Amino acid sequence: MGLGQDEENRFYHKTEHFDSEHTEKLSYHYKEIIKLLGENVEREGLQQTPMRVAKAMQFMTQGYQQDPEEILRSALFKEDYRQMVIVKDIEIYSLCEHHMLPFIGHAHVAYIPNGQITGLSKIARVVDAYSRRLQVQERLTQQIKNCIQDTLQPLGVAVVIEAKHLCMMMRGVQKQNSVTTTSDFSGAFQKLATREEFIRLISTKLH
């Protein structure tokens, strides 16, 4: 039997830390932006909006304060396992650096260990650390691959990202159903057979 909402809340504590000086400066500028857009910033619904946006933007770009390589190094274990390790369907929430609109999707990451492994949650945290920045999907894909390759020195790394971009959906061509897919491979995944196995596994529902 699942927990009720009140019981669930007892086990969940949302923690956010904001730089007070940055928050005040950002809030001031967002207040000015709202004015320039033609709105009344003193209207009841907008009075706290500049502060809310200032905090939201700091949260959505918190990856600048995180070291993805250190995240991986914090949980390294010696293990003689040389088969594919896949963490798929990692949720991505990022901001396109061209229009600062969100792009949302999933990352599928695999590596073949070469004497050491990392905690599975660390792979997801690396994805999050790079996603929570102003990004383009192509660079994000490469950064995740390079970080894992450089830090773990595995036999190979594979990264595939599928995402929908609100800059395409809300403005510009306004195409609602388009999905952008990017990929990057290193080492053993540059071999066709290994790459095809990875693609097959991330495309198969095993649960």
N, C-alpha and C positions, 0 to 999 in steps of 0.2 A: 504494500500500500504506500503511495507516494506521500510526501510531506505536504501539509497545508501551506498556504502562502505565508502565514505568520511564522510557522516553524522554519520555512525556508529563509525568511529574512533574518532569523537569529544566527544563521550560519554564513550570511553574506554581508560583507562590509566593504562598501565602495570607498576607495582611498584615492584622492587626487591632491597633488601638490602644485601650486602655482607661484611663480615669482611675482611678488606684489608690485614691484616697480614696473615690470613688463606688463602686468595686467592693467595697471593704471594708464600707461602710455597707449597700449592697444585700445583700451576702452575709449580714450579721448579721440583717437583717430577714427574708430568705428562710429562714434557719435557724429563726427564731421561728415563721414561718408553718407550716413543716413540722411543728414540734412541736405547734402548735395543731390541725393536721389529724389528730393522733393517731399520728404516726409516730415512730420512734426515729431521730433524726438522727445518732446515732453508729453506726448500722448500716453495714456496709461499703459497701453500694451507695449510701448517701446521704451519706457523709462529705464528699465533694467537690461534692455537688449544689448547695448554696447558692452556691458560687463559680462553678460552671458557669452557673447560672441568671442570676447577676448579670452575667456577661459576655455571655450570650445576649441578655438584655434590652437591654443597651447597644447591641449590634450591631443588634437589630431596631428600635431607635428612633434610629438614628444620623442620621436625617433632620433632627432638631432642630439638628444642628451643620452643616448644609449650607444654602447659599443657592441656591435653584433659579434665580433670575434671574441670578446671577453665573455659574452653570453655562452658561446660554445665551449670555451676553455674552462668555464666554471663547473662543467659536468663531463669530464673526459674519463673514460674507463678503458683499460686494456682488455681486449677481447679478440680471440682468434676466430673471427667470423668474416668471411669474404664473399658473402652473397648480398643481394640487393636489399637495402633498407628503404622503405617508401613511407613517407607521410603525405597523404593526399587530402584534398578538399580542405586545405587550410584557408580560412576566410581572409579576404583582403579588403581593407578599407583605406583608400589612399586619395590624395588630392593631385589632380593634374596640374602641373606647374604652368601650363599655358593660360588656363582660365580659372584656376583654383576651384574647380568643380570636382566632385567626387568621381572616382572610378572604383567599382566594386566587383569582386569576383572570387576566384579560388586559385590557390597555388598547389601544385603537385611537385614534391621534392623527393629525390632519391639519391642515395650515395652507396658506394661499395667500400666497406671499411678496409683499411690496410693496417691492422694491428690495434686500432682503437676506435671506440664508438663514443657517441655523445647521447645525452638524455633526449628522448624523443620530443619532449616539450620544448627543448632548446631550439630545435629546427623551426617550430612554429613561432617562437619568440624572435628568431632572426628575421623571418618573413615580416613579422609585425614591426620590428625596429626599422627596417628599410621602407616599409609601406607608410609608416607614420612620418612622412616627409613630403615636401613638394616633389613630385615624381613624374616620370614618363614610364610606361609599362616596359619598354624595351630595356631601359637602364635598370629598373627594378629587377628584372629577370637576371641580368648579368651580375648585379651586385650580390644577389642571394647565392648564385653559383660560385662566384669568386670567393666569397667569404668562407663557404664550406670547404672549397678546394684548398684554399690557402691555410686554413686553420687546422683541418683534420688530416690533410694530405692523404685523402682516400684514393682508391684506384679509379674513381670516376664520380662525377656528379651530374645529375639531370634535373632541370627545372622547367616546368611548363606552367604558364599563367593564362587563365581565361578570365576576361573581365568585360563588363559593360561600362561605357564612359558617358557620364551625364552631359559632357560637352557636345557629344554627338546626338544625344537623345533630347536635350532641352533647347539647344541652339544649333546654329550651323545647318547641317543637312537634316536634323531632326528624325533620325532613323531609330525607331524604338527597339528593334529586336536584334540589332547587330552585336556580335560578340568578337572581341579582339583576342587572338591567341598568339602568345610569344613563347619561344623555347630557347634553351641554351644547354649545351652538353660538353662535358670534358672527359678525358681519359677513356675508360672502357665503354662509355656510352656513345662514343663516336663510331663504334662498331655497329653496323646495321642490326645485327641479331639482338644485341643487348638493348639497343634503343627501341626496337620493336617490342621486346618483352616488357619494357617499362611502359610504353604506350598502351599495350594490351592490358596490363595490370591496373593502370589508373582509369581505364575505360570500363573495367569490369566491376559490377557490384557484387562484392563478396559477403555482404552482410544484409 
